[in-house]
Amino acid sequence: MGAVLAEPRTLDKRFTGIVKCKEPLARHTSLRIGGSADVFVMPRTVDDIYEAICFAKESEKPWMVIGNGTNMLFPDTGYAGVIIKLGPWFGRLQVCQDTLYAQAGVNLRSAIMQARESGFRDFDMLVGIPGTIGGALAMNAGIPEGSICDLTTKVKALTSDGKLINLTKDECNFSYRHSRFREETLVIVEGEFSLGKGKIWDGEELLRRRKVHQPLGIPSPGCVFKNPQSGVSAGQLIDRAGLKGTRVGGAAVSTKHANFIINEGGATSRDVLQLIDIVRGVVLKCFGIELKLELAVVNS
C-alpha cells in the first residue's frame, strides 16, 4: 500500500506509510487537547521515519515524534511542523530467554503481558501507565519505587541524518523522568530490557492502587509536575495548598490525585496552562517550592 497523500508530492514517493495534512492532535493525545498538525505521518519503516525527517528539513519545518501522546500538551493553534507517530507498524515485541525486545510503538500493557507470559514480573512496575515503549524510555517513566531505566540495557535510535545507533543504558543519560531523548533529535526505534534480575512486582496491587488514587478513564496527561527533592510529593503539596478541584474553563485539578489535571470537557491548552500557573504560584507562596513540569508542553 502506498502513501495516502493529503496533497500532491507531500513526501518522497519512497514513503510507504500514511500522510495527513491538518490532522487534529486532540485525536492523538491522552488529554484530548490540541489544534491541527500541518503534516501528520505514520511511518511503516525506519526508512519512512528518515524520509519524514528529510521532508521536514527541506520544508524548513520543525518535527517531533509521538507515541500515544501521553504526558504531552499541544497548543490550541496546533503544530506548524511534522508530527511522526510511531504506531502499530513499530509494534514488534518478543522475549528471548531473559531479554525483552520491544519496538517504540509497543504499548506498555502489551510489554507487561508478554513478560508475564514468559514468567517474568519485572514490567509489572509499569502497570496502568498508558504509554508506549518509546515514550516511556524518553520520559523514563515509572513509579516512586523505580523507573523503566532500571530494566533497560540498550536502546536503538535513529539519528536525524539517518544512522541507526545502539546506546547503552549509561549513554541514554537517564535521570528522574528524563533522558537524552528529550533534548536531542534522536528517534527511539527499539528498547532492550533485562528480565528476572530485579524486583518482582505485584502488578495487581499496583493497578488497584492506581484505580483508588488516580483519575483513570478521564482525559489526563498523567502527572503534571515532577516530585521535588524535599521529600514531599507534588501531589501532596498541591493538596495541602487546597487546590484540589480548582478549575479554569474545562480543565481542573483532580479531586482524586492533585498532581493530575483533567479535561472535564471542552478544555483548551490555554485553560491547562493557566491552571498550571495558578498551581505553581500558590505552592510557591505556601511552601517556597517551585514545582517543575513533568508534562511536555509543545510550542506551536
Order of alpha helices (4+ residues) and beta strands (2+ residues): beta-beta-alpha-beta-beta-beta-beta-beta-alpha-alpha-beta-beta-beta-beta-beta-alpha-alpha-beta-beta-beta-alpha-beta
